Amino acid sequence: QKRDSLIAAVPELDKTEPGLSGTIYLRGFSPDAILSRLPSEQILRGPVQQWYGMRELYFRDPDGYILCVGNAEGQAPS
């Protein structure tokens, strides 16, 4: 994924200077279950149903990293 599309999805990424560049995508976690455990100030986006069949939640962890968890809940594109 390109930086511009990530920033479009999560604008907070444009406010940081990356020290480590990479994306880790965590699948199989219920965004709704995790949402109920997070303080609202940590939530950046979602949960949102993506066009490619994943329901995703973006949030900031206590160390400041931005994480995305997702679960397949829709039809994947063919």
Summary of the structure (lengths in Angstrom):
residues: 78
radius of gyration: 12.6
end to end distance: 19.0
largest distance: 37.4
contacts: 169
relative contact order: 0.21
helix: 26%
strand: 31%
